[in-house]
Amino acid sequence: MRFWILFSALVTAMTATAQFTQAPLPYSYSALEPYIDSQTMEIHYTKHHAGYISNLNKAVKGTPAEGLSLTALFSRMGEFPDVIRNNAGGHYNHDLFWSVLSPEKSDPSPELLSAVSSAFGNLDSLKKRMNEAGAKRFGSGWAWLSVDPNGKLVVSSTPNQDNPLMSVAEVKGIPVLGIDVWEHAYYLRYQNKRGDYLAAIWNVINWKEVSRRYAEALKK
Protein backbone atom coordinates (compact mmCIF):
# COMPACT_ATOMS: atom_id res chain seq x y z
CA MET A 1 0.00 0.00 0.00
CA ARG A 2 2.77 2.42 0.92
CA PHE A 3 4.46 1.77 -2.44
CA TRP A 4 1.35 2.77 -4.40
CA ILE A 5 0.88 5.91 -2.31
CA LEU A 6 4.47 6.95 -2.99
CA PHE A 7 4.15 6.03 -6.67
CA SER A 8 0.95 8.05 -7.03
CA ALA A 9 2.59 11.04 -5.34
CA LEU A 10 5.57 10.77 -7.71
CA VAL A 11 3.35 10.66 -10.81
CA THR A 12 1.37 13.66 -9.56
CA ALA A 13 4.55 15.64 -8.92
CA MET A 14 5.97 14.81 -12.34
CA THR A 15 2.72 15.85 -14.06
CA ALA A 16 2.56 19.08 -12.11
CA THR A 17 6.06 20.10 -13.20
CA ALA A 18 5.66 19.10 -16.85
CA GLN A 19 5.65 22.05 -19.24
CA PHE A 20 2.96 20.48 -21.42
CA THR A 21 0.11 18.26 -20.23
CA GLN A 22 -2.76 16.37 -21.83
CA ALA A 23 -6.29 17.63 -21.30
CA PRO A 24 -9.02 15.05 -20.61
CA LEU A 25 -10.84 13.73 -23.66
CA PRO A 26 -14.22 15.55 -23.73
CA TYR A 27 -16.20 12.36 -24.45
CA SER A 28 -15.84 8.59 -24.07
CA TYR A 29 -13.73 6.51 -26.44
CA SER A 30 -16.88 4.96 -27.91
CA ALA A 31 -18.84 8.22 -28.23
CA LEU A 32 -18.04 8.75 -31.92
CA GLU A 33 -18.98 5.26 -33.10
CA PRO A 34 -19.66 4.02 -35.72
CA TYR A 35 -17.71 6.76 -37.51
CA ILE A 36 -14.61 6.45 -35.31
CA ASP A 37 -14.30 3.22 -33.34
CA SER A 38 -13.49 3.10 -29.64
CA GLN A 39 -10.25 1.14 -30.05
CA THR A 40 -8.87 3.71 -32.47
CA MET A 41 -9.88 6.55 -30.16
CA GLU A 42 -8.26 4.96 -27.12
CA ILE A 43 -4.99 4.16 -28.88
CA HIS A 44 -4.93 7.53 -30.61
CA TYR A 45 -5.44 9.47 -27.38
CA THR A 46 -3.50 7.38 -24.84
CA LYS A 47 -0.58 6.32 -27.05
CA HIS A 48 -0.08 8.72 -29.94
CA HIS A 49 -1.14 12.04 -28.42
CA ALA A 50 0.29 11.18 -25.00
CA GLY A 51 3.52 10.17 -26.71
CA TYR A 52 3.87 13.53 -28.43
CA ILE A 53 3.47 15.32 -25.10
CA SER A 54 5.99 13.12 -23.32
CA ASN A 55 8.53 13.49 -26.11
CA LEU A 56 7.96 17.24 -26.32
CA ASN A 57 8.59 17.74 -22.61
CA LYS A 58 11.84 15.83 -22.92
CA ALA A 59 12.90 17.67 -26.07
CA VAL A 60 12.44 21.22 -24.74
CA LYS A 61 14.07 20.65 -21.38
CA GLY A 62 17.26 22.68 -21.05
CA THR A 63 16.84 24.35 -24.47
CA PRO A 64 15.74 27.86 -25.54
CA ALA A 65 12.30 26.31 -26.16
CA GLU A 66 11.80 25.57 -22.48
CA GLY A 67 9.08 27.79 -21.01
CA LEU A 68 7.67 28.87 -24.39
CA SER A 69 4.01 28.31 -25.23
CA LEU A 70 3.07 26.22 -28.24
CA THR A 71 2.14 29.30 -30.28
CA ALA A 72 5.44 30.95 -29.37
CA LEU A 73 7.27 27.80 -30.50
CA PHE A 74 5.35 27.78 -33.78
CA SER A 75 6.23 31.40 -34.55
CA ARG A 76 9.94 30.51 -34.24
CA MET A 77 9.76 26.94 -35.53
CA GLY A 78 12.63 27.35 -37.94
CA GLU A 79 14.95 27.83 -34.96
CA PHE A 80 14.24 24.44 -33.40
CA PRO A 81 15.09 20.86 -34.35
CA ASP A 82 12.61 18.45 -35.91
CA VAL A 83 12.03 16.62 -32.64
CA ILE A 84 10.45 19.79 -31.20
CA ARG A 85 8.66 20.65 -34.45
CA ASN A 86 7.08 17.20 -34.77
CA ASN A 87 6.06 16.77 -31.13
CA ALA A 88 4.87 20.35 -30.56
CA GLY A 89 2.73 20.04 -33.68
CA GLY A 90 1.51 16.63 -32.62
CA HIS A 91 0.38 17.99 -29.25
CA TYR A 92 -1.37 21.11 -30.58
CA ASN A 93 -2.94 19.36 -33.57
CA HIS A 94 -4.47 16.61 -31.46
CA ASP A 95 -5.76 19.02 -28.83
CA LEU A 96 -7.58 20.85 -31.60
CA PHE A 97 -8.75 17.62 -33.24
CA TRP A 98 -10.43 16.26 -30.09
CA SER A 99 -12.21 19.58 -29.56
CA VAL A 100 -13.71 19.76 -33.05
CA LEU A 101 -15.24 16.29 -32.79
CA SER A 102 -18.43 15.55 -30.88
CA PRO A 103 -21.19 12.93 -30.71
CA GLU A 104 -23.72 15.78 -30.49
CA LYS A 105 -25.11 17.23 -33.69
CA SER A 106 -24.56 20.94 -34.30
CA ASP A 107 -24.57 23.50 -37.09
CA PRO A 108 -22.16 26.27 -38.09
CA SER A 109 -22.96 29.69 -36.65
CA PRO A 110 -24.58 32.16 -39.09
CA GLU A 111 -21.28 34.10 -39.16
CA LEU A 112 -19.23 31.02 -40.02
CA LEU A 113 -21.77 29.83 -42.57
CA SER A 114 -21.69 33.23 -44.25
CA ALA A 115 -17.88 33.12 -44.41
CA VAL A 116 -17.97 29.58 -45.80
CA SER A 117 -20.47 30.64 -48.48
CA SER A 118 -18.30 33.61 -49.41
CA ALA A 119 -15.11 31.55 -49.66
CA PHE A 120 -16.36 28.25 -51.07
CA GLY A 121 -19.95 28.68 -52.25
CA ASN A 122 -21.62 26.48 -49.63
CA LEU A 123 -20.92 23.98 -46.87
CA ASP A 124 -20.88 21.00 -49.23
CA SER A 125 -18.20 22.70 -51.32
CA LEU A 126 -16.10 23.25 -48.19
CA LYS A 127 -16.40 19.58 -47.26
CA LYS A 128 -15.35 18.60 -50.79
CA ARG A 129 -12.31 20.91 -50.63
CA MET A 130 -11.31 19.57 -47.22
CA ASN A 131 -11.74 15.97 -48.33
CA GLU A 132 -9.63 16.60 -51.42
CA ALA A 133 -6.90 18.22 -49.32
CA GLY A 134 -6.85 15.23 -46.98
CA ALA A 135 -7.06 12.60 -49.72
CA LYS A 136 -4.26 14.15 -51.78
CA ARG A 137 -1.87 14.55 -48.83
CA PHE A 138 0.87 12.05 -49.67
CA GLY A 139 1.74 9.99 -46.62
CA SER A 140 0.80 11.35 -43.23
CA GLY A 141 -0.53 14.81 -42.44
CA TRP A 142 -3.55 17.02 -41.87
CA ALA A 143 -6.28 18.90 -43.74
CA TRP A 144 -7.06 22.37 -42.36
CA LEU A 145 -9.68 25.09 -42.45
CA SER A 146 -8.00 28.29 -41.26
CA VAL A 147 -8.52 32.01 -41.06
CA ASP A 148 -5.75 33.62 -43.10
CA PRO A 149 -3.99 36.90 -42.18
CA ASN A 150 -6.66 38.81 -44.16
CA GLY A 151 -9.51 37.27 -42.16
CA LYS A 152 -10.59 34.96 -44.98
CA LEU A 153 -11.21 31.23 -44.72
CA VAL A 154 -8.71 29.01 -46.53
CA VAL A 155 -8.28 25.25 -46.95
CA SER A 156 -4.81 23.74 -46.86
CA SER A 157 -2.89 20.60 -46.04
CA THR A 158 0.33 20.06 -44.12
CA PRO A 159 2.70 17.08 -43.89
CA ASN A 160 3.42 15.13 -40.73
CA GLN A 161 2.51 17.22 -37.64
CA ASP A 162 2.95 20.66 -39.20
CA ASN A 163 0.11 23.18 -38.98
CA PRO A 164 -0.73 26.63 -40.42
CA LEU A 165 0.48 28.44 -37.28
CA MET A 166 4.07 27.39 -37.92
CA SER A 167 6.48 29.85 -39.42
CA VAL A 168 7.52 27.08 -41.82
CA ALA A 169 3.98 26.46 -43.15
CA GLU A 170 3.36 27.10 -46.84
CA VAL A 171 -0.17 28.40 -46.12
CA LYS A 172 -0.36 30.34 -42.87
CA GLY A 173 -3.39 31.07 -40.74
CA ILE A 174 -5.23 30.32 -37.52
CA PRO A 175 -6.73 26.81 -37.67
CA VAL A 176 -10.41 26.47 -36.81
CA LEU A 177 -10.84 22.88 -38.05
CA GLY A 178 -8.24 20.16 -38.53
CA ILE A 179 -8.70 16.60 -39.79
CA ASP A 180 -6.03 14.04 -38.99
CA VAL A 181 -5.13 11.88 -42.00
CA TRP A 182 -2.38 9.85 -40.38
CA GLU A 183 -3.21 6.16 -40.79
CA HIS A 184 -3.42 5.67 -37.02
CA ALA A 185 -6.50 7.94 -37.05
CA TYR A 186 -8.56 5.59 -39.21
CA TYR A 187 -6.81 2.35 -40.23
CA LEU A 188 -8.50 -0.05 -37.79
CA ARG A 189 -11.94 0.96 -39.05
CA TYR A 190 -11.28 1.94 -42.66
CA GLN A 191 -7.98 0.21 -43.54
CA ASN A 192 -6.55 1.95 -46.63
CA LYS A 193 -9.83 3.71 -47.52
CA ARG A 194 -8.92 7.22 -46.42
CA GLY A 195 -11.71 8.66 -48.57
CA ASP A 196 -14.34 6.69 -46.63
CA TYR A 197 -12.94 8.02 -43.35
CA LEU A 198 -12.97 11.59 -44.66
CA ALA A 199 -16.57 11.23 -45.80
CA ALA A 200 -17.65 9.76 -42.45
CA ILE A 201 -15.94 12.24 -40.15
CA TRP A 202 -18.35 15.03 -41.10
CA ASN A 203 -20.99 13.17 -39.07
CA VAL A 204 -19.12 14.01 -35.86
CA ILE A 205 -17.78 17.52 -36.52
CA ASN A 206 -18.41 19.87 -33.60
CA TRP A 207 -19.58 22.91 -35.53
CA LYS A 208 -20.25 24.76 -32.29
CA GLU A 209 -16.53 24.59 -31.44
CA VAL A 210 -15.44 25.37 -35.00
CA SER A 211 -17.69 28.44 -34.91
CA ARG A 212 -16.22 29.52 -31.58
CA ARG A 213 -12.69 29.17 -32.95
CA TYR A 214 -13.66 31.15 -36.04
CA ALA A 215 -15.02 34.01 -33.93
CA GLU A 216 -11.87 33.99 -31.78
CA ALA A 217 -9.58 33.95 -34.82
CA LEU A 218 -11.21 37.08 -36.21
CA LYS A 219 -10.26 38.96 -33.05
CA LYS A 220 -6.53 38.23 -33.45
C-alpha positions as a LaTeX table, in Angstrom:
\begin{tabular}{lrrr}
\hline
Residue & $x$ (\AA) & $y$ (\AA) & $z$ (\AA) \\
\hline
Met1 & 0.00 & 0.00 & 0.00 \\
Arg2 & 2.77 & 2.42 & 0.92 \\
Phe3 & 4.46 & 1.77 & $-2.44$ \\
Trp4 & 1.35 & 2.77 & $-4.40$ \\
Ile5 & 0.88 & 5.91 & $-2.31$ \\
Leu6 & 4.47 & 6.95 & $-2.99$ \\
Phe7 & 4.15 & 6.03 & $-6.67$ \\
Ser8 & 0.95 & 8.05 & $-7.03$ \\
Ala9 & 2.59 & 11.04 & $-5.34$ \\
Leu10 & 5.57 & 10.77 & $-7.71$ \\
Val11 & 3.35 & 10.66 & $-10.81$ \\
Thr12 & 1.37 & 13.66 & $-9.56$ \\
Ala13 & 4.55 & 15.64 & $-8.92$ \\
Met14 & 5.97 & 14.81 & $-12.34$ \\
Thr15 & 2.72 & 15.85 & $-14.06$ \\
Ala16 & 2.56 & 19.08 & $-12.11$ \\
Thr17 & 6.06 & 20.10 & $-13.20$ \\
Ala18 & 5.66 & 19.10 & $-16.85$ \\
Gln19 & 5.65 & 22.05 & $-19.24$ \\
Phe20 & 2.96 & 20.48 & $-21.42$ \\
Thr21 & 0.11 & 18.26 & $-20.23$ \\
Gln22 & $-2.76$ & 16.37 & $-21.83$ \\
Ala23 & $-6.29$ & 17.63 & $-21.30$ \\
Pro24 & $-9.02$ & 15.05 & $-20.61$ \\
Leu25 & $-10.84$ & 13.73 & $-23.66$ \\
Pro26 & $-14.22$ & 15.55 & $-23.73$ \\
Tyr27 & $-16.20$ & 12.36 & $-24.45$ \\
Ser28 & $-15.84$ & 8.59 & $-24.07$ \\
Tyr29 & $-13.73$ & 6.51 & $-26.44$ \\
Ser30 & $-16.88$ & 4.96 & $-27.91$ \\
Ala31 & $-18.84$ & 8.22 & $-28.23$ \\
Leu32 & $-18.04$ & 8.75 & $-31.92$ \\
Glu33 & $-18.98$ & 5.26 & $-33.10$ \\
Pro34 & $-19.66$ & 4.02 & $-35.72$ \\
Tyr35 & $-17.71$ & 6.76 & $-37.51$ \\
Ile36 & $-14.61$ & 6.45 & $-35.31$ \\
Asp37 & $-14.30$ & 3.22 & $-33.34$ \\
Ser38 & $-13.49$ & 3.10 & $-29.64$ \\
Gln39 & $-10.25$ & 1.14 & $-30.05$ \\
Thr40 & $-8.87$ & 3.71 & $-32.47$ \\
Met41 & $-9.88$ & 6.55 & $-30.16$ \\
Glu42 & $-8.26$ & 4.96 & $-27.12$ \\
Ile43 & $-4.99$ & 4.16 & $-28.88$ \\
His44 & $-4.93$ & 7.53 & $-30.61$ \\
Tyr45 & $-5.44$ & 9.47 & $-27.38$ \\
Thr46 & $-3.50$ & 7.38 & $-24.84$ \\
Lys47 & $-0.58$ & 6.32 & $-27.05$ \\
His48 & $-0.08$ & 8.72 & $-29.94$ \\
His49 & $-1.14$ & 12.04 & $-28.42$ \\
Ala50 & 0.29 & 11.18 & $-25.00$ \\
Gly51 & 3.52 & 10.17 & $-26.71$ \\
Tyr52 & 3.87 & 13.53 & $-28.43$ \\
Ile53 & 3.47 & 15.32 & $-25.10$ \\
Ser54 & 5.99 & 13.12 & $-23.32$ \\
Asn55 & 8.53 & 13.49 & $-26.11$ \\
Leu56 & 7.96 & 17.24 & $-26.32$ \\
Asn57 & 8.59 & 17.74 & $-22.61$ \\
Lys58 & 11.84 & 15.83 & $-22.92$ \\
Ala59 & 12.90 & 17.67 & $-26.07$ \\
Val60 & 12.44 & 21.22 & $-24.74$ \\
Lys61 & 14.07 & 20.65 & $-21.38$ \\
Gly62 & 17.26 & 22.68 & $-21.05$ \\
Thr63 & 16.84 & 24.35 & $-24.47$ \\
Pro64 & 15.74 & 27.86 & $-25.54$ \\
Ala65 & 12.30 & 26.31 & $-26.16$ \\
Glu66 & 11.80 & 25.57 & $-22.48$ \\
Gly67 & 9.08 & 27.79 & $-21.01$ \\
Leu68 & 7.67 & 28.87 & $-24.39$ \\
Ser69 & 4.01 & 28.31 & $-25.23$ \\
Leu70 & 3.07 & 26.22 & $-28.24$ \\
Thr71 & 2.14 & 29.30 & $-30.28$ \\
Ala72 & 5.44 & 30.95 & $-29.37$ \\
Leu73 & 7.27 & 27.80 & $-30.50$ \\
Phe74 & 5.35 & 27.78 & $-33.78$ \\
Ser75 & 6.23 & 31.40 & $-34.55$ \\
Arg76 & 9.94 & 30.51 & $-34.24$ \\
Met77 & 9.76 & 26.94 & $-35.53$ \\
Gly78 & 12.63 & 27.35 & $-37.94$ \\
Glu79 & 14.95 & 27.83 & $-34.96$ \\
Phe80 & 14.24 & 24.44 & $-33.40$ \\
Pro81 & 15.09 & 20.86 & $-34.35$ \\
Asp82 & 12.61 & 18.45 & $-35.91$ \\
Val83 & 12.03 & 16.62 & $-32.64$ \\
Ile84 & 10.45 & 19.79 & $-31.20$ \\
Arg85 & 8.66 & 20.65 & $-34.45$ \\
Asn86 & 7.08 & 17.20 & $-34.77$ \\
Asn87 & 6.06 & 16.77 & $-31.13$ \\
Ala88 & 4.87 & 20.35 & $-30.56$ \\
Gly89 & 2.73 & 20.04 & $-33.68$ \\
Gly90 & 1.51 & 16.63 & $-32.62$ \\
His91 & 0.38 & 17.99 & $-29.25$ \\
Tyr92 & $-1.37$ & 21.11 & $-30.58$ \\
Asn93 & $-2.94$ & 19.36 & $-33.57$ \\
His94 & $-4.47$ & 16.61 & $-31.46$ \\
Asp95 & $-5.76$ & 19.02 & $-28.83$ \\
Leu96 & $-7.58$ & 20.85 & $-31.60$ \\
Phe97 & $-8.75$ & 17.62 & $-33.24$ \\
Trp98 & $-10.43$ & 16.26 & $-30.09$ \\
Ser99 & $-12.21$ & 19.58 & $-29.56$ \\
Val100 & $-13.71$ & 19.76 & $-33.05$ \\
Leu101 & $-15.24$ & 16.29 & $-32.79$ \\
Ser102 & $-18.43$ & 15.55 & $-30.88$ \\
Pro103 & $-21.19$ & 12.93 & $-30.71$ \\
Glu104 & $-23.72$ & 15.78 & $-30.49$ \\
Lys105 & $-25.11$ & 17.23 & $-33.69$ \\
Ser106 & $-24.56$ & 20.94 & $-34.30$ \\
Asp107 & $-24.57$ & 23.50 & $-37.09$ \\
Pro108 & $-22.16$ & 26.27 & $-38.09$ \\
Ser109 & $-22.96$ & 29.69 & $-36.65$ \\
Pro110 & $-24.58$ & 32.16 & $-39.09$ \\
Glu111 & $-21.28$ & 34.10 & $-39.16$ \\
Leu112 & $-19.23$ & 31.02 & $-40.02$ \\
Leu113 & $-21.77$ & 29.83 & $-42.57$ \\
Ser114 & $-21.69$ & 33.23 & $-44.25$ \\
Ala115 & $-17.88$ & 33.12 & $-44.41$ \\
Val116 & $-17.97$ & 29.58 & $-45.80$ \\
Ser117 & $-20.47$ & 30.64 & $-48.48$ \\
Ser118 & $-18.30$ & 33.61 & $-49.41$ \\
Ala119 & $-15.11$ & 31.55 & $-49.66$ \\
Phe120 & $-16.36$ & 28.25 & $-51.07$ \\
Gly121 & $-19.95$ & 28.68 & $-52.25$ \\
Asn122 & $-21.62$ & 26.48 & $-49.63$ \\
Leu123 & $-20.92$ & 23.98 & $-46.87$ \\
Asp124 & $-20.88$ & 21.00 & $-49.23$ \\
Ser125 & $-18.20$ & 22.70 & $-51.32$ \\
Leu126 & $-16.10$ & 23.25 & $-48.19$ \\
Lys127 & $-16.40$ & 19.58 & $-47.26$ \\
Lys128 & $-15.35$ & 18.60 & $-50.79$ \\
Arg129 & $-12.31$ & 20.91 & $-50.63$ \\
Met130 & $-11.31$ & 19.57 & $-47.22$ \\
Asn131 & $-11.74$ & 15.97 & $-48.33$ \\
Glu132 & $-9.63$ & 16.60 & $-51.42$ \\
Ala133 & $-6.90$ & 18.22 & $-49.32$ \\
Gly134 & $-6.85$ & 15.23 & $-46.98$ \\
Ala135 & $-7.06$ & 12.60 & $-49.72$ \\
Lys136 & $-4.26$ & 14.15 & $-51.78$ \\
Arg137 & $-1.87$ & 14.55 & $-48.83$ \\
Phe138 & 0.87 & 12.05 & $-49.67$ \\
Gly139 & 1.74 & 9.99 & $-46.62$ \\
Ser140 & 0.80 & 11.35 & $-43.23$ \\
Gly141 & $-0.53$ & 14.81 & $-42.44$ \\
Trp142 & $-3.55$ & 17.02 & $-41.87$ \\
Ala143 & $-6.28$ & 18.90 & $-43.74$ \\
Trp144 & $-7.06$ & 22.37 & $-42.36$ \\
Leu145 & $-9.68$ & 25.09 & $-42.45$ \\
Ser146 & $-8.00$ & 28.29 & $-41.26$ \\
Val147 & $-8.52$ & 32.01 & $-41.06$ \\
Asp148 & $-5.75$ & 33.62 & $-43.10$ \\
Pro149 & $-3.99$ & 36.90 & $-42.18$ \\
Asn150 & $-6.66$ & 38.81 & $-44.16$ \\
Gly151 & $-9.51$ & 37.27 & $-42.16$ \\
Lys152 & $-10.59$ & 34.96 & $-44.98$ \\
Leu153 & $-11.21$ & 31.23 & $-44.72$ \\
Val154 & $-8.71$ & 29.01 & $-46.53$ \\
Val155 & $-8.28$ & 25.25 & $-46.95$ \\
Ser156 & $-4.81$ & 23.74 & $-46.86$ \\
Ser157 & $-2.89$ & 20.60 & $-46.04$ \\
Thr158 & 0.33 & 20.06 & $-44.12$ \\
Pro159 & 2.70 & 17.08 & $-43.89$ \\
Asn160 & 3.42 & 15.13 & $-40.73$ \\
Gln161 & 2.51 & 17.22 & $-37.64$ \\
Asp162 & 2.95 & 20.66 & $-39.20$ \\
Asn163 & 0.11 & 23.18 & $-38.98$ \\
Pro164 & $-0.73$ & 26.63 & $-40.42$ \\
Leu165 & 0.48 & 28.44 & $-37.28$ \\
Met166 & 4.07 & 27.39 & $-37.92$ \\
Ser167 & 6.48 & 29.85 & $-39.42$ \\
Val168 & 7.52 & 27.08 & $-41.82$ \\
Ala169 & 3.98 & 26.46 & $-43.15$ \\
Glu170 & 3.36 & 27.10 & $-46.84$ \\
Val171 & $-0.17$ & 28.40 & $-46.12$ \\
Lys172 & $-0.36$ & 30.34 & $-42.87$ \\
Gly173 & $-3.39$ & 31.07 & $-40.74$ \\
Ile174 & $-5.23$ & 30.32 & $-37.52$ \\
Pro175 & $-6.73$ & 26.81 & $-37.67$ \\
Val176 & $-10.41$ & 26.47 & $-36.81$ \\
Leu177 & $-10.84$ & 22.88 & $-38.05$ \\
Gly178 & $-8.24$ & 20.16 & $-38.53$ \\
Ile179 & $-8.70$ & 16.60 & $-39.79$ \\
Asp180 & $-6.03$ & 14.04 & $-38.99$ \\
Val181 & $-5.13$ & 11.88 & $-42.00$ \\
Trp182 & $-2.38$ & 9.85 & $-40.38$ \\
Glu183 & $-3.21$ & 6.16 & $-40.79$ \\
His184 & $-3.42$ & 5.67 & $-37.02$ \\
Ala185 & $-6.50$ & 7.94 & $-37.05$ \\
Tyr186 & $-8.56$ & 5.59 & $-39.21$ \\
Tyr187 & $-6.81$ & 2.35 & $-40.23$ \\
Leu188 & $-8.50$ & $-0.05$ & $-37.79$ \\
Arg189 & $-11.94$ & 0.96 & $-39.05$ \\
Tyr190 & $-11.28$ & 1.94 & $-42.66$ \\
Gln191 & $-7.98$ & 0.21 & $-43.54$ \\
Asn192 & $-6.55$ & 1.95 & $-46.63$ \\
Lys193 & $-9.83$ & 3.71 & $-47.52$ \\
Arg194 & $-8.92$ & 7.22 & $-46.42$ \\
Gly195 & $-11.71$ & 8.66 & $-48.57$ \\
Asp196 & $-14.34$ & 6.69 & $-46.63$ \\
Tyr197 & $-12.94$ & 8.02 & $-43.35$ \\
Leu198 & $-12.97$ & 11.59 & $-44.66$ \\
Ala199 & $-16.57$ & 11.23 & $-45.80$ \\
Ala200 & $-17.65$ & 9.76 & $-42.45$ \\
Ile201 & $-15.94$ & 12.24 & $-40.15$ \\
Trp202 & $-18.35$ & 15.03 & $-41.10$ \\
Asn203 & $-20.99$ & 13.17 & $-39.07$ \\
Val204 & $-19.12$ & 14.01 & $-35.86$ \\
Ile205 & $-17.78$ & 17.52 & $-36.52$ \\
Asn206 & $-18.41$ & 19.87 & $-33.60$ \\
Trp207 & $-19.58$ & 22.91 & $-35.53$ \\
Lys208 & $-20.25$ & 24.76 & $-32.29$ \\
Glu209 & $-16.53$ & 24.59 & $-31.44$ \\
Val210 & $-15.44$ & 25.37 & $-35.00$ \\
Ser211 & $-17.69$ & 28.44 & $-34.91$ \\
Arg212 & $-16.22$ & 29.52 & $-31.58$ \\
Arg213 & $-12.69$ & 29.17 & $-32.95$ \\
Tyr214 & $-13.66$ & 31.15 & $-36.04$ \\
Ala215 & $-15.02$ & 34.01 & $-33.93$ \\
Glu216 & $-11.87$ & 33.99 & $-31.78$ \\
Ala217 & $-9.58$ & 33.95 & $-34.82$ \\
Leu218 & $-11.21$ & 37.08 & $-36.21$ \\
Lys219 & $-10.26$ & 38.96 & $-33.05$ \\
Lys220 & $-6.53$ & 38.23 & $-33.45$ \\
\hline
\end{tabular}
